[in-house]
Amino acid sequence: MATGSITSLGIGSGLDLQDIIDQLKGVDESRITAKQKKQTKLQTQVDAYNTVNAKLFSIKSDALNLSLASNFLGNRVSISNEDILSATVGDGYDASSYSLEVSQKAQRNSWASTAAAGKTDALFNEPGSGISDTDTTAVTILGAGVALTDEVTLSADTLVGAGSTIASGSTLSAGTVLTTDIINNSGTTIVAGTTLSVDTVIQGDTLLQEDMTLRSGSILEADSMSPPLSIYYGADGDQKQIDINLDPGMSFEKIIDAINNSADNTDGDGNQMLTASIASNDNGEYYVRLSPTSGGNTEDSQISVSGFDWVAADTTVGITQGDRTMYLTVAPGTTYQGMAKLINDAEDNPGITAAIINNGDTDNPYQLTLIADKAGEKARITLSNFDELTEVNGAGGQSLNAEFTVDGISYSRQSNSRIDDVIDGVTFELKSVGETTLDIEVSHDTVREDLLSMIKGFNDLVSYITGTGADSSNTESETEEDADNPFESSSSARRIVAQLKSLLTKNIDLDSAYTSLIDLGLDIAKDGTISIDEDTLDEAITNDPDALRTLFLGDEDKKITGIADVINDALSEMVSSTGIASTEIDEAEAKIDRLDQDIYNETARLTKKYEIMSAEFRRLDTYINQLNSEAALLTSLFDSFSTSGDD
């Protein structure tokens, strides 16, 4: 610590007073420098003993692990054929062996559509109405084999339009009369096999519209015009019927207006339930499309209609997995690719992936597939109103679960992985079908690792204290004085080394093959080097693991403390606040504190001393300066007297 300097001292007197002060100050400050060096050496000791304590704590941690009974209950698993399964085991289980046979891995349920030529082919077909103009009179559709009931009269001037067909197998009942002026336009066909019975009567007020097709199963009642268009909206068992009367000659525009504005087409709140619109297929044929006004995708958005080729409703598909069902409302003409996107993008998708696959067929390579994201029966997929797909994996009720036996007992699980409820303590994963054995073996790997770590810790600490270790305080860059081992003359450090060696070689009073670490291959060389023969250790672990356990854990019945607890307890004392290292640290830090105070006091004393000395030297400098001035004056006077005498 600097005590100050006098920078202008000696100017007046011409004497080198500053150098005198500096030399005196250097002598005085050497005492402070000596104390500072002593502080540095003490701090080096503090740091060194802190390192010793850290190494002791590390050794203690290993000793503590060796004192835990659970570490002597370690297990490992051995599998004869690892292609069949993999497994892990916890600790604390007896050695045992199991025979496993995997007959089926858990499968993911899958469905596939019929094959198509292109990804953009329609999966949900659009109707072929045969109508290419929306202004054309709409078609009334009845089935082949229509039965015209008794006493139905077809009035005069009734027109059966061009293209109308009375299909093969139709019967005109007895008593039916065909009146005059019936015109069969070009293209009208009465198919072979149709029977026109005697006395058949077709009553008036019945209109057969242009382009009508008569098909099997239909009945044309007396006095009827065309039958109403009946639409059913809602979930099965809770459908609302919407009947639309079709007047002769109605166009598509009028029909969709009638549907959209029907009083029946409203819910309890007066909201329109379904929307009719005009659509066309790839052949340019028009039809009436019915879709939920709300957008659909719910169970209640199902629409059904039958009997009219020029009407098509959106299809509400149900895809169920477990207790979750996803509903998708699908428009006519939806493609394979479009349906896959609808399924994958659905927010309520329960865990199903749709994909378009290429099966390799030359003509029809593309199929829509549905695959459950998870395996097992709980992830099985069921479909409603989706007849375009058939089940593939899991078809016919085939189980989707993993099926296997353990020692002849059958098990079924949803998944191939994380099966942890069959063999106690074991978690395994099925990898393929086949047979294998699974053995649980007692493992002392943890004990071996902890023991080797503890021995290494002992060796590192002894090497550090003796100055032979890689992390000792000596370095080539330090001066000879600084390179001194902080433990060189420390009896405390020697006591630590002695205690450690005593712990390592301590003998436990056991009636056993192993009574000390020396029996496990421990060796302390003359130069203090500590080592352990791992072959001897492994032989002990293999040949007599019970004796090994007793050496470390002791015998509670005989009240014998094991070597691990002996070492752990001794190290607990060594790292405590009253231990050797901590005591040395406390003493060194106390000395450092006292030196701090000494240096502070000495610095203050020297500062005061040289403040006084500098003031005295200034006065001296001033006084000498005055004397010099007076001497110069006297010299000048003497010189002047001498000069005048000569004259």
JONOR-V712629 format. One record per helix or strand of 3 or more residues. SS is the DSSP state (~ for helix, > for strand). FROM is the first residue (numbers start at 1). TO is the last residue. Records with the same first field share a line. If there is no record, write none. Layout:
# JONOR-V712629
SS: FROM-TO / FROM-TO
This chain:
# JONOR-V712629
~: 17-66 / 69-73 / 252-260 / 299-301 / 336-345 / 377-379 / 395-397 / 445-466 / 491-504 / 517-520 / 534-543 / 545-553 / 563-574 / 580-646
>: 75-79 / 85-89 / 96-104 / 110-113 / 229-233 / 240-244 / 274-280 / 286-292 / 303-305 / 311-313 / 315-321 / 324-330 / 352-358 / 366-372 / 381-384 / 389-391 / 402-406 / 409-413 / 426-430 / 434-442 / 522-524 / 530-532
